[in-house]
Amino acid sequence: MLQRLREFFTPPPPPRLAAVPDGRRYYAIGDIHGRLDLYEALIAAIEDEIARAPGVDHRIVLLGDLVDRGADSAGVVELTQHWQQARNVRVLAGNHEEMFLAAFAKPEALRHFMKHGGHETLLSYGFTRRQLSEMPLEDIFAALPQVIPQSTRDYIASFETMIRAGDYVFVHAGIDPSRTLAEQTRSDLLWIRERFLSHEGPLEKVVVHGHTIFDHVMDCGNRIGIDTGAFRSGVLTALVLEGDQRRILQARTVDGGTAQVFHGDRAQ
């Protein structure tokens, strides 16, 4: 009887925290949007941490939207290719990569792309401001394949749509809460917003995503949003996952326009 009373009044154990596989450390980097300066600073900080933890299996995930809006999309794409030669770096496709690739299909898609940050992307690949302001859209469209090589388009087209890691899943925009992970559509993974953001119940895994800008890392329990609007806020965020622990790294533009990295203990 006494044992039963003890069991009755003993509080249940705390719920198990979401975790990544033992021995691995994941760095999930939010939407870069052409901010090569912030990206370079964040890479330097990550490389410093890697050098100080040689026994850990380090894995990097870019959550998409490498291009558009910021000043150097071409530089971001090139640096990512170089980083992949040295590290386990996987890249998710974002809706801006989708718009980028669609721009080669027809002039109207190019027009849409340019209205949503593609203008800056084309400048980074070698178009001049005068060309983009004076050339007819059809002429820009005709010149596009000569300015941006097929190899670059093939590389961007190879980006993934979903990456799983233990109790987490990485996507660009989010998931459809009414579907299993196996049933998700590319459109939702790259574009979904309100149906995902407003969902308050549990999900199959904790979803780490970008796409929607927040003033700080948004940890809602079932999802973690890490797009801190680098192109306009000057803050590029990486979420670091190791075991059941979470912390953040942020590259921020400070006085004088230089980028510095700041360390946080936990996602907010």
Beta strands, then each sheet from edge to edge (+ up, - down):
strand 1: 24-29
strand 2: 57-62
strand 3: 89-91
strand 4: 163-165
strand 5: 168-170
strand 6: 206-213
strand 7: 218-219
strand 8: 223-227
strand 9: 235-242
strand 10: 245-253
strand 11: 259-264
sheet 1: 3+ 2+ 1+ 9- 10+ 11-
sheet 2: 4+ 5- 6- 8- 7+
end
